[in-house]
Amino acid sequence: MSSHGSPWPAEGARLVLVLLVLGALGWILGSVTLGLLVGALGYLGWNVYNQLLLERWLREGRKLEPPASHGLWGDIFNGLHRLQQRQRFRRKRLTRILQGVRETINAMPDAAVILRGNGEIQWWNVAARDLLGLNWPQDEGQRIDNLLREPRFGAFIRERHAAAAAITVASPVDEALVLEIRVIPYGLNQRLLLARDITRLYQLERMRRDFVANVSHELRTPLTVIAGLAETLDDMVPERLPEAVRPLALITQQTQRMQRLVEDLLMLSRLEMEQKPVEPKPVDVPRMLTLLAEEARTLGADKRQSVVLDLDRDWCVLGDESELRSAFSNLVFNAVKYTPAEGRVIIRWKSLDGGVRFEVEDTGAGIPAHHLPRLTERFYRVDGGRSSRTGGTGLGLAIVKHVLGRHGVELEIRSEVGRGSTFFCTFPASKVVDCSRPAMTGAGG
Ligand code: ADP
């Protein structure tokens, strides 16, 4: 069975030889034509026989060795056999690689689940069995949101977030396990779901929150006592001990500051611990802002500031009234606090294309741009001295950010040093209702 060079000359020679021999035999027997015909038929028969062999070999497939043959057919069989072996080898290597990848993914402590575009489960690793309770084979092809029934997860998986987005849910296997889940799109309409056990982190975070809340709560009573005593002394001291007047005023001032701090810390803890989303009730923002403007005028009276209102009175917002009042008042009072005498503060509530915007503009000192990204962090202050003089707690903007976040809007800040600042946020049309329509009052969503 030669496998070198082209088989065609040898095959041609074979045909010519067969025809020559049989032609000669025919000539001897008296009919060259008959001889040639027998030769041609014989050659054809041999070819058909080999075709049959080939067909049977391909059909039975599993047989390793090709049928034995000579010449061109031998070469064809050998060529096909070589191809087959090469492919078998490649398949084995791929299987080995795939096996390795699977073993690696199975060794991961995080759950990995491969999803089809519509959320059907295609494959998962061992950790997914333990953390998400996926069972082979009955869960294959199921939709992931049928197995993880938490409604927030259902919404999360339908929304198709960026890869960085994550959601925290309890494990369906064990309520005490807290999972952080991410869904990463890849390939052609496929998604990789990764779930990480963050129970310890979650517990630590809760301990921190509880600790701050507890300390604040414990400080409340003694502070109330001190404030009360300071007030009593304040009534007695002036005649008997004039030198104590100033220290006493300081005690009162600092006690009040600590009380504000404790209240702000408690408010932040409450906002952080609140699991339930805001219950959307119509809030009459124009009315709220009118009252806030009055308070702001009183607050800034000795600085002769003007507080200007510019309101679209038709629009109410769906949200939590006391939370929103706290956020808006922080922004309005900050504007008054950080704007010097004769300055101006404008409070706006204006409808625009995509919704309604709340805005507080002031003619204060402004904030250098590099401070802006960190401004809403707790206790972050641009100018520590000035802030403590104004009696701020450093928690105001953190509260604002939290409240607005709970209402699905974002605090934005524009500021120019020497000219003033504008703090604003835009409520989308879906959160805005017409104040004048009583039908909407009490619309719980
Ligand atoms: P504070 O209680 O110190 O006012 P906030 O969280 O309310 O704390 O504000 C954080 C810091 O942001 C303030 O200390 C102040 O430096 C700056 N800031 C806030 N509002 C304004 C404003 N309208 N103009 C200038 N600076 C501001």
Residues whose N, C-alpha, C, O or C-beta is under 5 A from the ligand:
A	BS01	ADP	N334 A335 Y338 G364 G366 I367 L375 Y380 R381 V382 D383 S387 G392 T393 G394 L395 G396 L397 A398 S421
